[in-house]
Amino acid sequence: MPIHKMSQRPDSITPLVDDLKSEWLEAPVEGQEAPDIFLFEPEGQFQPVHVYVAWDRWSALDQETRSEIIMRAYEQVDEAKAVRVTLAMGLTKAEARAKGMLE
């Protein structure tokens, strides 16, 4: 079976990570469209955490990059819970509406 090495994400996602982290900490960046953050964080040390973020700023990014942004931001917000994340999905607002998450 071939093994393929993946390249590291470019630093160009850092501004999105920083802005998402600010929104998470309820310190929104002025003049920026706010993301909608949906958290499923059951109590218990071993319970999985699911994170969904609806944000149009990343419409041109693939799903893997969106998930990377969510994980990097969440690790800075709450490292203890971030290790329990089993699902980090980034959606556009239209994609979230199609899934019934937004009206």
Backbone as ProteinMPNN parsed JSONL, in Angstrom:
{"seq_chain_A": "MPIHKMSQRPDSITPLVDDLKSEWLEAPVEGQEAPDIFLFEPEGQFQPVHVYVAWDRWSALDQETRSEIIMRAYEQVDEAKAVRVTLAMGLTKAEARAKGMLE", "coords_chain_A": {"N_chain_A": [[0.851, -1.162, 0.0], [0.667, 2.178, -0.923], [2.13, 5.006, 0.673], [1.289, 8.28, 1.25], [2.624, 11.442, 1.666], [1.406, 14.28, 3.329], [1.162, 17.757, 2.796], [1.865, 20.549, 4.941], [-0.612, 22.78, 6.203], [-1.072, 25.987, 4.727], [0.031, 29.161, 6.06], [-1.835, 30.984, 5.41], [-4.353, 30.513, 6.344], [-4.4, 31.394, 8.897], [-5.497, 34.032, 9.565], [-8.264, 33.454, 9.388], [-8.52, 31.502, 11.366], [-7.866, 33.037, 13.623], [-9.956, 34.972, 13.576], [-12.214, 33.315, 13.868], [-11.693, 32.245, 16.379], [-11.884, 34.597, 17.918], [-14.612, 35.181, 17.614], [-15.644, 32.946, 18.899], [-14.873, 33.427, 21.48], [-16.507, 35.446, 22.059], [-15.749, 37.991, 21.247], [-16.183, 39.639, 18.839], [-14.916, 40.353, 15.533], [-14.921, 43.521, 14.248], [-16.839, 44.604, 11.472], [-16.744, 42.234, 10.11], [-18.387, 39.361, 8.829], [-20.269, 37.396, 10.986], [-19.684, 34.086, 12.148], [-21.855, 31.234, 12.572], [-21.866, 29.177, 15.282], [-22.154, 25.884, 16.225], [-22.303, 23.745, 18.877], [-21.907, 20.519, 20.178], [-21.515, 19.361, 23.107], [-21.397, 17.06, 25.207], [-21.548, 16.302, 28.713], [-18.95, 14.764, 30.588], [-15.944, 13.0, 30.707], [-15.091, 11.353, 28.587], [-16.823, 11.733, 26.504], [-17.755, 12.339, 23.121], [-17.167, 15.324, 21.222], [-18.89, 17.431, 19.007], [-18.567, 19.778, 16.424], [-19.94, 22.32, 14.527], [-19.657, 24.796, 12.094], [-21.079, 27.503, 10.556], [-20.336, 29.596, 7.991], [-19.788, 32.051, 5.685], [-17.403, 33.111, 4.809], [-15.516, 31.215, 4.189], [-16.199, 29.982, 1.83], [-14.815, 29.33, -0.518], [-13.021, 27.439, 0.258], [-11.926, 24.031, 0.751], [-13.516, 21.174, 2.382], [-11.783, 19.882, 4.175], [-9.883, 21.859, 4.83], [-11.533, 23.751, 6.047], [-12.298, 22.284, 8.315], [-9.824, 22.055, 9.564], [-9.343, 24.727, 10.256], [-11.403, 25.133, 12.127], [-10.617, 23.287, 14.119], [-8.069, 24.28, 14.885], [-8.794, 26.777, 15.943], [-10.539, 25.987, 18.025], [-8.812, 24.536, 19.658], [-7.331, 26.6, 20.743], [-9.252, 27.903, 22.175], [-10.452, 26.063, 23.989], [-8.642, 23.751, 25.018], [-8.825, 21.334, 26.458], [-11.351, 20.262, 25.827], [-11.116, 20.187, 23.094], [-9.557, 18.0, 22.413], [-11.376, 16.003, 22.46], [-12.921, 16.215, 20.225], [-14.693, 14.757, 17.654], [-15.918, 15.327, 15.353], [-15.653, 17.959, 13.172], [-17.069, 20.244, 11.353], [-17.185, 22.456, 8.693], [-19.361, 24.708, 7.215], [-21.055, 26.561, 4.614], [-23.39, 29.275, 4.945], [-25.612, 28.73, 3.341], [-25.332, 25.968, 2.942], [-25.687, 25.115, 5.567], [-28.335, 25.912, 5.981], [-29.588, 24.19, 4.168], [-29.24, 21.803, 5.49], [-30.922, 22.136, 7.552], [-30.069, 23.509, 9.767], [-29.955, 26.252, 9.999], [-32.289, 28.936, 9.642]], "CA_chain_A": [[0.0, 0.0, 0.0], [1.492, 3.378, -0.947], [1.938, 6.014, 1.722], [1.425, 9.606, 0.667], [2.853, 12.489, 2.656], [0.584, 15.465, 3.129], [1.863, 18.995, 3.122], [1.292, 21.292, 6.048], [-1.502, 23.847, 5.78], [-0.403, 27.286, 4.626], [-0.297, 30.136, 7.098], [-2.894, 31.864, 4.916], [-5.593, 30.269, 7.091], [-4.264, 31.972, 10.237], [-6.498, 35.071, 9.858], [-9.566, 32.836, 9.623], [-8.438, 30.872, 12.691], [-7.916, 34.116, 14.622], [-11.295, 35.565, 13.588], [-13.14, 32.339, 14.434], [-11.41, 32.207, 17.818], [-12.46, 35.811, 18.503], [-16.063, 34.99, 17.679], [-15.891, 31.926, 19.913], [-14.669, 34.055, 22.782], [-17.466, 36.542, 22.097], [-15.059, 39.249, 20.99], [-16.244, 39.637, 17.383], [-14.113, 41.276, 14.744], [-15.827, 44.48, 13.625], [-16.862, 44.663, 10.023], [-16.685, 40.885, 9.55], [-19.588, 38.549, 8.971], [-20.105, 36.477, 12.114], [-20.053, 32.685, 11.912], [-22.76, 30.572, 13.511], [-21.141, 28.04, 15.851], [-23.029, 24.902, 16.856], [-21.497, 22.815, 19.66], [-22.509, 19.401, 20.901], [-20.506, 19.055, 24.119], [-21.982, 16.367, 26.358], [-20.707, 16.217, 29.903], [-18.26, 13.487, 30.749], [-14.558, 13.052, 30.251], [-14.84, 10.594, 27.361], [-17.896, 11.971, 25.551], [-17.281, 13.032, 21.927], [-17.633, 16.683, 20.951], [-19.111, 17.732, 17.593], [-18.574, 21.215, 16.174], [-20.34, 22.745, 13.193], [-19.559, 26.241, 11.954], [-21.633, 28.027, 9.307], [-19.617, 30.851, 7.768], [-19.597, 32.227, 4.247], [-16.04, 33.564, 4.493], [-14.67, 30.122, 3.698], [-16.908, 29.287, 0.748], [-13.873, 28.856, -1.543], [-12.124, 26.435, 0.845], [-12.441, 22.662, 0.798], [-13.989, 20.747, 3.701], [-10.643, 19.562, 5.038], [-9.312, 23.115, 5.314], [-12.508, 24.314, 6.996], [-12.18, 21.517, 9.561], [-8.545, 22.44, 10.17], [-9.539, 26.047, 10.861], [-12.22, 24.928, 13.332], [-9.815, 22.613, 15.142], [-7.041, 25.197, 15.395], [-9.448, 27.779, 16.783], [-11.066, 25.352, 19.234], [-7.668, 24.203, 20.508], [-6.94, 27.825, 21.442], [-10.364, 28.309, 23.041], [-10.654, 25.08, 25.06], [-7.79, 22.623, 24.654], [-9.289, 20.103, 27.106], [-12.464, 19.715, 25.058], [-10.698, 20.021, 21.7], [-9.036, 16.641, 22.202], [-12.532, 15.101, 22.369], [-13.675, 16.474, 18.997], [-14.716, 13.67, 16.668], [-16.468, 15.881, 14.128], [-15.521, 19.408, 13.01], [-17.55, 20.466, 9.989], [-17.399, 23.829, 8.273], [-20.389, 24.843, 6.185], [-21.494, 27.904, 4.3], [-24.731, 29.497, 5.504], [-26.56, 28.016, 2.468], [-25.203, 24.539, 3.25], [-26.299, 24.914, 6.89], [-29.799, 25.994, 5.797], [-30.005, 22.96, 3.485], [-29.227, 20.734, 6.492], [-31.9, 22.467, 8.577], [-29.41, 24.075, 10.932], [-30.287, 27.673, 10.017], [-33.532, 29.253, 8.938]], "C_chain_A": [[0.902, 1.232, 0.0], [1.141, 4.315, 0.202], [2.222, 7.367, 1.091], [1.607, 10.622, 1.779], [2.011, 13.699, 2.304], [1.395, 16.694, 3.506], [1.145, 19.696, 4.262], [0.432, 22.426, 5.487], [-0.737, 25.168, 5.708], [-0.825, 28.212, 5.755], [-1.401, 31.084, 6.662], [-4.225, 31.626, 5.638], [-5.555, 30.901, 8.481], [-5.259, 33.097, 10.506], [-7.895, 34.501, 10.109], [-9.611, 32.153, 10.99], [-8.592, 31.943, 13.767], [-9.313, 34.736, 14.723], [-12.328, 34.608, 14.181], [-12.941, 32.248, 15.947], [-12.01, 33.428, 18.515], [-13.967, 35.699, 18.64], [-16.426, 34.004, 18.786], [-15.809, 32.514, 21.309], [-15.558, 35.282, 22.966], [-16.788, 37.9, 22.071], [-15.005, 39.424, 19.47], [-15.358, 40.69, 16.732], [-15.072, 42.213, 14.031], [-15.704, 44.464, 12.117], [-16.797, 43.302, 9.352], [-18.02, 40.182, 9.778], [-19.336, 37.511, 10.073], [-20.479, 35.054, 11.721], [-21.098, 32.239, 12.929], [-22.059, 29.309, 13.966], [-22.139, 27.154, 16.589], [-22.146, 23.872, 17.554], [-22.362, 21.733, 20.279], [-21.426, 18.926, 21.851], [-21.151, 18.354, 25.311], [-20.997, 16.328, 27.525], [-20.072, 14.832, 29.98], [-16.917, 13.517, 30.044], [-14.336, 12.377, 28.894], [-15.933, 10.773, 26.304], [-17.372, 12.746, 24.339], [-17.926, 14.405, 21.774], [-17.775, 16.841, 19.442], [-19.22, 19.239, 17.445], [-18.958, 21.459, 14.72], [-20.224, 24.263, 13.157], [-20.076, 26.628, 10.576], [-21.065, 29.424, 9.101], [-19.348, 30.989, 6.28], [-18.178, 32.661, 3.866], [-15.166, 32.444, 3.944], [-15.319, 29.348, 2.561], [-15.964, 28.723, -0.313], [-12.948, 27.752, -1.034], [-12.764, 25.052, 0.843], [-12.786, 22.285, 2.239], [-12.835, 20.458, 4.661], [-10.02, 20.821, 5.635], [-10.241, 23.78, 6.313], [-12.409, 23.607, 8.346], [-10.894, 21.865, 10.295], [-8.664, 23.784, 10.876], [-10.33, 25.916, 12.16], [-11.382, 24.317, 14.443], [-8.746, 23.536, 15.723], [-7.649, 26.239, 16.328], [-9.919, 27.163, 18.098], [-9.941, 24.968, 20.191], [-7.206, 25.418, 21.307], [-8.011, 28.298, 22.421], [-10.504, 27.366, 24.237], [-9.904, 23.788, 24.706], [-8.283, 21.3, 25.238], [-10.43, 19.458, 26.33], [-12.058, 19.442, 23.615], [-10.168, 18.619, 21.432], [-10.158, 15.619, 22.076], [-13.326, 15.275, 21.076], [-13.55, 15.291, 18.046], [-15.292, 14.14, 15.341], [-16.322, 17.394, 14.164], [-15.88, 19.707, 11.559], [-17.802, 21.941, 9.738], [-18.35, 23.87, 7.098], [-20.541, 26.31, 5.804], [-22.893, 28.058, 4.902], [-25.774, 28.744, 4.665], [-26.517, 26.51, 2.743], [-25.851, 24.224, 4.594], [-27.82, 24.987, 6.79], [-30.318, 24.726, 5.138], [-30.057, 21.77, 4.438], [-30.2, 21.011, 7.621], [-31.297, 23.083, 9.831], [-29.726, 25.567, 11.097], [-31.599, 27.873, 9.285], [-33.278, 30.289, 7.895]], "O_chain_A": [[1.807, 1.331, 0.828], [-0.009, 4.391, 0.635], [3.268, 7.571, 0.475], [0.824, 10.656, 2.729], [1.911, 14.092, 1.142], [2.212, 16.659, 4.426], [-0.037, 19.459, 4.511], [0.724, 22.964, 4.419], [0.139, 25.431, 6.532], [-1.904, 28.063, 6.329], [-1.859, 31.904, 7.457], [-5.128, 32.458, 5.549], [-6.575, 30.937, 9.169], [-5.833, 33.129, 11.595], [-8.628, 35.013, 10.955], [-10.623, 32.219, 11.688], [-9.362, 31.772, 14.712], [-9.799, 34.997, 15.823], [-13.219, 35.036, 14.915], [-13.91, 32.181, 16.703], [-12.587, 33.298, 19.595], [-14.533, 36.079, 19.665], [-17.395, 34.206, 19.517], [-16.573, 32.148, 22.202], [-15.382, 36.056, 23.906], [-17.189, 38.831, 22.769], [-13.93, 39.368, 18.874], [-15.092, 41.753, 17.293], [-15.944, 41.759, 13.289], [-14.614, 44.33, 11.562], [-16.795, 43.229, 8.123], [-18.686, 40.389, 10.792], [-18.307, 36.836, 10.077], [-21.48, 34.84, 11.038], [-21.202, 32.807, 14.016], [-21.697, 28.464, 13.148], [-22.873, 27.615, 17.464], [-21.337, 23.204, 16.911], [-23.424, 22.012, 20.836], [-20.527, 18.181, 21.46], [-21.424, 18.996, 26.326], [-19.781, 16.322, 27.337], [-20.626, 13.854, 29.478], [-16.794, 14.006, 28.921], [-13.467, 12.803, 28.133], [-15.962, 10.041, 25.315], [-16.623, 13.709, 24.505], [-19.079, 14.612, 22.15], [-16.892, 16.438, 18.684], [-19.883, 19.903, 18.242], [-18.375, 20.88, 13.804], [-20.65, 24.941, 14.092], [-19.58, 26.146, 9.557], [-21.276, 30.322, 9.917], [-18.73, 30.108, 5.684], [-17.805, 32.576, 2.696], [-14.16, 32.719, 3.29], [-15.011, 28.174, 2.357], [-16.294, 27.722, -0.948], [-12.173, 27.189, -1.807], [-13.985, 24.918, 0.922], [-12.405, 22.973, 3.185], [-12.927, 20.772, 5.848], [-9.67, 20.842, 6.815], [-9.783, 24.316, 7.322], [-12.434, 24.252, 9.394], [-10.886, 21.959, 11.523], [-8.14, 23.957, 11.977], [-9.971, 26.515, 13.174], [-11.431, 24.777, 15.584], [-8.548, 23.561, 16.937], [-7.084, 26.547, 17.378], [-9.723, 27.747, 19.163], [-10.103, 25.067, 21.407], [-6.736, 25.272, 22.435], [-7.712, 29.009, 23.381], [-10.657, 27.82, 25.371], [-10.487, 22.853, 24.158], [-8.174, 20.259, 24.59], [-10.47, 18.235, 26.191], [-12.612, 18.544, 22.981], [-10.321, 18.107, 20.323], [-9.925, 14.493, 21.637], [-14.302, 14.559, 20.853], [-12.448, 14.879, 17.682], [-15.179, 13.451, 14.328], [-16.815, 18.043, 15.086], [-15.09, 19.453, 10.65], [-18.539, 22.593, 10.478], [-18.171, 23.158, 6.11], [-20.194, 27.197, 6.583], [-23.503, 27.074, 5.32], [-26.718, 28.18, 5.219], [-27.559, 25.856, 2.771], [-26.493, 23.185, 4.746], [-28.52, 24.211, 7.44], [-31.383, 24.232, 5.51], [-30.828, 20.834, 4.223], [-30.304, 20.216, 8.554], [-31.969, 23.165, 10.859], [-29.759, 26.076, 12.218], [-31.972, 27.082, 8.419], [-34.201, 30.695, 7.19]]}, "name": "protein", "num_of_chains": 1, "seq": "MPIHKMSQRPDSITPLVDDLKSEWLEAPVEGQEAPDIFLFEPEGQFQPVHVYVAWDRWSALDQETRSEIIMRAYEQVDEAKAVRVTLAMGLTKAEARAKGMLE"}
